[in-house]
Amino acid sequence: MAFDKATRRKRIQRIIRTKVAGTSERPRLSVFRSNTGIYAQIIDDTVGHTLVAASSKHVSVDGGNGVALAAAVGKELASRAQEKGITKVVFDRSGYLYHGRVKSLAEGAREGGLNF
């Protein structure tokens, strides 16, 4: 039985969320990728609050493509997290392949100072 893309992603997302949970010591870095942008949040799952968020809508890169923009979002998220005292996170790719914009965002966050 074949699943469509969205159903497959939701299934993978459920599997990931059973293994990856954000705590107050190590919150979860969640990624959402759309056709037009990329969004990232750092979430404390014990209380259900978003601690830090960044998106491609508020970050600008001169002449950059989607991958460069995702790296800039990762760096921006990391700098906002540093201001709040967050240095360690667990990465939640939300069912997307670790490739392209998702990988670039993760590498940008690592360059910005987040450990995961």
Secondary structure, 3 states (H helix, E strand, C coil): CCCCHHHHHHHHHHHHHHHCCCCCCCCEEEEEECCCCEEEEEEECCCCEEEEEEECCCCCCCCCCHHHHHHHHHHHHHHHHHHCCCCECEEECCCCCCCCHHHHHHHHHHHHCCEC
